[in-house]
Amino acid sequence: TYPLPSLCKRQFTISLRRVKEGLLPGQVLLRLKGASPRNHMQILLVEDDEVDVEHFLRNLQQHGFQQPVHVAHNGVEALALLQEQTVTTGSSVPWLIITDLQMPRMNGLEFLRALRANASLAPFVAFVLTSSDLEEDKRAAYAEKVAGYLVKADVSKHFAVLVGLLRAYDVLVLLP
């Protein structure tokens, strides 16, 4: 662990991990030491495959991610949950959404279009987490203003990086 100069009144440390601990040679993890969540964001996983849901939640827990994660099994459920929660808690609570593309009833792209068409939900940050690495799917997702397109096979190999990304969004990124 190597301390870095204080930045924005937070102390950052870089921890170098060995390859056998799951990181690539030379890969660095940025840890926020003593940092508290700024946004207190809610996380919504939109995924129809129960095995993938369990895998995702178990990996979050194994990597020390403490925040609750809401789960919807398709875009229809996700929109209903977001609309209900936005009314209940007010629009001041930001959401970070992680959605699959291939789902029944309302797929991920249809969900993203509906999300962006709703003025109260449009500002929420959305990522795609899917098994598809097709260029047309990537283009379509980015056309709906996703913050990132993640392929499940890549995320499975480097889940700690995804956890770091989620933490960074909650601590460093100013959300609407």
MORA-V523129 format. One record per residue. N is the residue number from 1. PSI is psi in radians with two decimals (* if undefined). OMEGA is omega as a letter, one per 20 degrees, with the letter a starting at -180 (* if undefined). Layout:
# MORA-V523129
<<N;PSI;OMEGA> <N;PSI;OMEGA>>
This chain:
# MORA-V523129
<<1;2.28;a> <2;2.00;r> <3;2.47;r> <4;2.86;r> <5;2.62;r> <6;2.39;a> <7;2.14;a> <8;0.69;r> <9;0.42;r> <10;2.51;r> <11;2.20;r> <12;2.51;r> <13;2.60;r> <14;2.19;r> <15;2.17;r> <16;2.24;a> <17;2.64;r> <18;2.77;a> <19;-0.70;a> <20;-0.28;r> <21;0.13;r> <22;0.02;r> <23;2.69;r> <24;2.76;r> <25;2.27;r> <26;-0.04;a> <27;2.50;a> <28;2.42;r> <29;2.29;r> <30;2.11;a> <31;2.43;r> <32;1.79;a> <33;2.12;r> <34;0.19;a> <35;2.41;r> <36;2.68;a> <37;2.37;r> <38;-0.69;a> <39;-0.46;a> <40;0.79;a> <41;2.73;r> <42;2.52;r> <43;2.33;r> <44;2.11;r> <45;2.13;r> <46;1.79;a> <47;2.26;a> <48;-0.34;a> <49;1.97;a> <50;-0.62;r> <51;-0.76;r> <52;-0.67;r> <53;-0.86;a> <54;-0.74;r> <55;-0.82;a> <56;-0.89;a> <57;-0.71;r> <58;-0.76;r> <59;-0.69;r> <60;-0.82;a> <61;-0.74;a> <62;-0.46;r> <63;0.26;r> <64;0.32;r> <65;2.11;a> <66;-0.37;a> <67;2.57;r> <68;2.58;r> <69;2.18;r> <70;2.57;a> <71;2.32;r> <72;2.55;a> <73;-0.01;r> <74;3.05;a> <75;-0.59;r> <76;-0.85;r> <77;-0.71;a> <78;-0.81;r> <79;-0.74;r> <80;-0.78;r> <81;-0.83;a> <82;-0.76;a> <83;-0.74;r> <84;-0.83;a> <85;-0.62;r> <86;-0.68;r> <87;-0.76;a> <88;-0.84;a> <89;-0.18;a> <90;2.78;a> <91;0.01;a> <92;-0.21;r> <93;2.00;a> <94;2.61;r> <95;2.46;r> <96;2.12;a> <97;2.35;r> <98;2.00;a> <99;2.51;r> <100;2.92;r> <101;-0.81;a> <102;1.77;r> <103;2.73;r> <104;2.96;r> <105;-1.10;r> <106;1.96;a> <107;3.09;a> <108;-0.72;r> <109;-0.70;r> <110;-0.70;r> <111;-0.80;a> <112;-0.70;r> <113;-0.78;r> <114;-0.67;r> <115;-0.84;a> <116;-0.41;r> <117;-0.25;a> <118;2.01;a> <119;-0.62;a> <120;-0.37;a> <121;-0.35;a> <122;-0.62;a> <123;-0.22;a> <124;2.50;r> <125;2.32;a> <126;2.43;r> <127;2.64;r> <128;2.30;r> <129;1.84;a> <130;2.89;r> <131;-0.20;a> <132;2.24;r> <133;0.42;r> <134;2.38;a> <135;-0.69;a> <136;-0.61;r> <137;-0.73;r> <138;-0.84;r> <139;-0.77;a> <140;-0.70;r> <141;-0.80;r> <142;-0.47;r> <143;-0.42;r> <144;0.32;r> <145;0.77;r> <146;2.67;r> <147;-0.35;r> <148;2.71;a> <149;1.99;a> <150;2.37;r> <151;2.26;a> <152;-0.72;a> <153;-0.67;r> <154;-0.73;a> <155;-0.69;r> <156;-0.66;a> <157;-0.49;a> <158;0.91;a> <159;-0.55;r> <160;-0.57;r> <161;-0.72;r> <162;-0.74;r> <163;-0.73;r> <164;-0.68;r> <165;-0.79;r> <166;-0.75;r> <167;-0.74;r> <168;-0.72;r> <169;-0.64;a> <170;-0.50;a> <171;-0.71;a> <172;-0.61;a> <173;2.27;r> <174;2.01;a> <175;2.67;r> <176;*;*>>
